[in-house]
């Protein structure tokens, strides 16, 4: 399993926040085999990270990741990394990810930590 993380540090989310659902929808439409999620760093909400998770592949960045990273450069400094899951035989509740089904939820449907309110 591979995780491609594209993170942007921006002075404020502003316009970028409104683009999150569109960007996630484009990424999932272009690559249905890739699971996509967007995260805001808490409590400082000036970092936005997109995670593209795929079962197959290599340690190479994807074309979708490259296009997203290029688009995010207009908003701030971008960090683009690839991570490979380690052995699922490690102990602990969060030692590995098991994909049971794929569900795309609207960003608004996810519970928000009040300290992460992007409007503050």
N, C-alpha and C positions, 0 to 999 in steps of 0.2 A: 504494500500500500504506500502511496506517495502523497505528500502534502505539498502543494505549491502555495506559498504565502506571499502576497503582494500587499505591502503596508505603506501607507502614505502618512507623513506627519505634516499637518497643515495648521496655519494660525487659527483658523476656525472652519468648522464643517460647512456652514452656510449652504451654498448652491450644491456642493458635493453631496450633502445629506439627501437632497431631493432626487439625486441621480442614482442612489443606491438600488432601489427596486428595479430600475431600468437596466442597470449594469448587471445585476444578478440574473434578470430574465434573459438578457442577451447571452450571457455565458452559458446558461443552462440550455438555451435553444440551440446554440452552436455546438455544444458537446453534451448530449444527454447522458453519456457515460461518466460524466464528471459531476460530483456533488459540490455545490457552491454554498458558501456561507459568508456573511459579512459581520464583522465585530468592531465595536468601538471600545477603546481602552478606558478603563475606569480607575479612579475618578476623573483623571484628566482626559477630557473627551476630544482631544485634538489629533488622535491617531485613529485611523480607520484601516482595518485589515480584511482583505478578502482571502478566503481559503478555498482552494480548488483541490478536492480529494479524488484520487483515482486509484482503482485497484491494480491496473496494469501500467506498464510504462518503464521509464528509465529515470535517471537522475537529471534529465534534460528539462529545461523550461519548455512549456507548451506555447504554441502560437497564440492561444487565447490569453495566457498569462502575459506574454510580451505585449500584446495589444492593450491589455488593461493597464499594465505598468506605464506604457507610453501615454495613455489617456490621463492617468493620475498625476503625471509629472507637472501638468498645468496647475495642480493644486498645492504642490509642495515636494518635499524630499521623499523619494520612493526607495524602499528596500524590497528586493525580490529574491526569495530563497526557496530551495527545494529541501524537503525533509523526507526521510524514509522511516517507516515504522520499524521499530526493533521487534524482537521476538515476542509473540503473544503469550509466552510462557512466564512472563514476569508476574510477580504477585502484586495485588492491589487493585482497587476498583477501577482506576483509570489507566491501567497499564496497557490496554489496547482497545481499539475501536472495532465494534462488530456492526456491520451495516445490515439491518434487517429489512428496511424499506426506505424508499426515497420519497420525501414529502417536501415540497417547497411552500413555505409559509410566508405571507406578507410580513414585511419588517415590523409593521405596527402590531402584529399579533403576538410578538414575543414580549414577555414581561421585561420591564426596564427597571434597573436600579435607579432610584431617585437621584443618587449622586452622579449618575451618568447622563443626566438630562442635557442633550446637545444644544439646547436653547440658552443654557447658562454659560 
